[in-house]
Amino acid sequence: VVAAAVVNERVVAAAVVNERVVAGAAVVVKRVVAAAAVVDERVVAAAVVNERVVVGAAVVNERVVAAAAVVNERVVAAAAVVNERVVAEAAVVDERVVAGAAVVRD
């Protein structure tokens, strides 16, 4: 009976150890899951930042292209005005040359 009681006590002690191992393992698993959730949340947050950077860069790029188009349009318009004046002045010079030649002939 005494030997059986000692064996039984050891079995109970082993059950306590086993319970602690299980509890410890549960805590470890819970911490791993929590840490993984934090990492996952940070990855998601990084994805949001990346998306904002990409969208921001696209907006900046669009504005740069639009600004360049406006500048280009102004340059073309200015060149057209200059060209128009050059053509007009050439026409005036040509008219004077023609008129001068007519005077010389007369």
VODREN-592860 format. One record per residue (C-alpha): residue in three letters; chain; x, y, z. Coordinates in steps of 0.001 Angstrom, whole numbers, padded with zeros to 6 digits. Each point is the difference from the previous one (the first is absolute). Layout:
   r c      c1      c2      c3
 ALA A       X       Y       Z
...
This chain:
   r c      c1      c2      c3
 VAL A  000000  000000  000000
 VAL A  002852  002381  000903
 ALA A  001825 -000853 -003230
 ALA A -003225  000486 -001933
 ALA A -000524  003365  001723
 VAL A  003532  001128 -000959
 VAL A -000537 -001096 -003609
 ASN A -003369  001744 -000024
 GLU A  001577  003153  001467
 ARG A  002654 -000098 -002736
 VAL A -002710 -000381 -002639
 VAL A -001790  003042  001459
 ALA A  003318  001903  000033
 ALA A  000573 -000991 -003629
 ALA A -003509  001229 -000816
 VAL A  000858  003380  001625
 VAL A  003220  000190 -002064
 ASN A -001961 -000926 -003115
 GLU A -002587  002679  000777
 ARG A  002759  002590  000374
 VAL A  001569 -001071 -003289
 VAL A -003355  000283 -001740
 ALA A -000672  003404  001607
 GLY A  003500  001176 -000914
 ALA A -000407 -001203 -003557
 ALA A -003348  001793 -000235
 VAL A  001624  003245  001168
 VAL A  002811 -000434 -002548
 VAL A -002506 -000691 -002788
 LYS A -002084  003013  001051
 ARG A  003110  002225 -000058
 VAL A  001072 -001335 -003401
 VAL A -003479  000634 -001417
 ALA A -000065  003502  001528
 ALA A  003483  000785 -001372
 ALA A -000992 -001322 -003425
 ALA A -003116  002179  000094
 VAL A  002127  003054  000822
 VAL A  002405 -000813 -002841
 ASP A -002927 -000576 -002345
 GLU A -001548  003316  001053
 ARG A  003320  001752 -000687
 VAL A  000216 -001656 -003426
 VAL A -003514  001230 -000769
 ALA A  000956  003475  001223
 ALA A  003088 -000091 -002236
 ALA A -002252 -000936 -002918
 VAL A -002174  003051  000739
 VAL A  003108  002219  000103
 ASN A  001202 -001536 -003266
 GLU A -003387  000592 -001604
 ARG A  000058  003653  001132
 VAL A  003536  000430 -001338
 VAL A -001006 -001499 -003356
 VAL A -003168  002116 -000193
 GLY A  001933  003109  001103
 ALA A  002682 -000627 -002593
 ALA A -002665 -000479 -002667
 VAL A -001628  003321  000979
 VAL A  003372  001779 -000055
 ASN A  000839 -001593 -003349
 GLU A -003385  001026 -001407
 ARG A  000559  003599  001175
 VAL A  003500  000062 -001484
 VAL A -001335 -001266 -003329
 ALA A -002857  002533  000090
 ALA A  002388  002853  000873
 ALA A  002374 -001064 -002778
 ALA A -002938 -000077 -002422
 VAL A -000992  003550  001030
 VAL A  003589  001219 -000428
 ASN A  000247 -001753 -003352
 GLU A -003301  001520 -001120
 ARG A  001218  003483  000986
 VAL A  003298 -000521 -001825
 VAL A -001856 -001120 -003133
 ALA A -002394  002965  000267
 ALA A  002892  002446  000476
 ALA A  001838 -001537 -002949
 ALA A -003143  000354 -002119
 VAL A -000276  003693  000950
 VAL A  003671  000562 -000833
 ASN A -000406 -001885 -003259
 GLU A -003110  002023 -000874
 ARG A  001885  003270  000623
 VAL A  002964 -001168 -002073
 VAL A -002344 -000913 -002861
 ALA A -001820  003351  000320
 GLU A  003267  001951  000034
 ALA A  001264 -001959 -002997
 ALA A -003250  000807 -001810
 VAL A  000450  003712  000801
 VAL A  003623 -000102 -001193
 ASP A -001035 -001887 -003125
 GLU A -002784  002538 -000654
 ARG A  002509  002862  000309
 VAL A  002438 -001769 -002273
 VAL A -002735 -000556 -002560
 ALA A -001140  003657  000389
 GLY A  003621  001206 -000270
 ALA A  000531 -002064 -003109
 ALA A -003148  001456 -001518
 VAL A  001248  003525  000756
 VAL A  003378 -000814 -001536
 ARG A -001713 -001348 -003150
 ASP A -002178  003082 -000270
